[in-house]
Amino acid sequence: MAAPRKYPDELRERAIRMTVDMRRDPVTRKGALSRVAEQLGINPETLRNWVTQAEVDAGDRPGTSTADAARIAELERENLELRRSNAILRSASAFFASVPD
C-alpha cells in the first residue's frame, strides 16, 4: 500500500504550473523553483522532483514516465506471481512423479 501523500494533488499541479510558467520568462527564470517553493510552503527539492517528473511525462525530458513506471511495476508483480506458480507446479510434479503407483 502506498504512503499517504503529504501535499494535495491540487497544490502539486498548481506548484508545477507556476514553476513552469516562471521558467518560461527569462526575467523570472533564475530562482523560480525556490521562489515558488517558498511561496507555497513546499520543500524546493520536492518541487524540483515534481517539475522534473512532469517534464518527463510531457515528453520534454528523457526518462521513465509515470504511466510507464506503473505498467512496469504491474508487470513485475505479475511476473513474480507466475514464477511462484511455476515453482509450486514443479514441486507438485516432482512429488507426484516420485510417488509409487
C-alpha positions in Angstrom: 0.0 0.0 0.0 1.3 3.4 -0.9 2.1 6.0 1.7 -0.4 8.9 2.1 0.5 12.0 0.2 1.7 14.9 2.2 0.5 17.5 -0.3 -2.8 17.5 -2.1 -2.9 16.9 -5.9 -4.3 20.4 -6.5 -1.3 22.0 -4.7 1.1 19.8 -6.6 -0.4 20.7 -10.0 -0.6 24.4 -9.1 3.1 24.5 -8.0 4.2 22.7 -11.2 2.2 25.1 -13.4 3.6 28.2 -11.5 7.2 26.9 -11.8 6.9 26.1 -15.5 5.3 29.5 -16.2 8.1 31.4 -14.3 10.8 29.4 -16.1 9.5 30.4 -19.5 10.1 34.1 -18.8 13.8 34.9 -19.0 13.4 37.6 -16.3 12.0 35.3 -13.7 13.7 32.1 -14.8 16.6 32.2 -12.3 15.4 31.1 -8.8 11.9 30.4 -10.0 11.8 27.0 -8.3 12.9 28.3 -4.9 10.6 31.3 -5.0 7.5 29.1 -5.8 8.5 26.6 -3.2 8.8 29.3 -0.6 5.5 30.9 -1.5 3.6 27.6 -1.3 5.5 26.2 1.7 7.0 23.2 -0.2 10.5 21.8 0.1 12.4 23.1 -3.0 13.8 19.6 -3.7 10.3 18.1 -3.6 9.1 20.7 -6.1 12.2 20.1 -8.3 11.3 16.4 -8.4 7.7 17.2 -9.3 8.7 19.5 -12.1 11.2 17.0 -13.5 8.6 14.2 -13.5 6.1 16.5 -15.2 8.6 17.3 -17.9 9.3 13.6 -18.4 5.6 12.8 -18.6 5.1 15.6 -21.1 8.0 14.2 -23.2 10.1 17.3 -22.8 12.8 15.4 -20.9 14.1 11.8 -21.3 13.2 9.3 -18.6 10.5 6.9 -17.5 7.1 8.4 -17.4 4.7 7.8 -14.6 2.4 5.6 -16.7 5.4 3.5 -17.9 6.7 3.1 -14.3 3.2 1.9 -13.1 3.0 -0.5 -16.0 6.5 -1.9 -15.3 5.6 -2.4 -11.6 2.4 -4.2 -12.6 4.3 -6.5 -15.0 6.9 -7.2 -12.4 4.3 -8.2 -9.8 2.6 -10.5 -12.4 6.0 -12.0 -13.4 6.7 -12.7 -9.7 3.3 -14.4 -9.2 3.8 -16.6 -12.3 7.3 -17.6 -11.1 5.8 -18.6 -7.8 3.0 -20.6 -9.5 5.6 -22.4 -11.7 7.7 -23.3 -8.7 4.6 -24.8 -6.9 3.7 -26.7 -10.1 7.3 -28.1 -10.4 7.3 -29.2 -6.8 3.9 -30.9 -7.2 5.0 -32.6 -10.4 8.2 -33.9 -8.8 6.3 -35.1 -5.8 3.7 -37.0 -7.8 6.4 -38.4 -10.1 8.2 -39.9 -7.1 5.0 -41.5 -5.5 4.8 -45.2 -6.4 1.6 -46.4 -8.0 
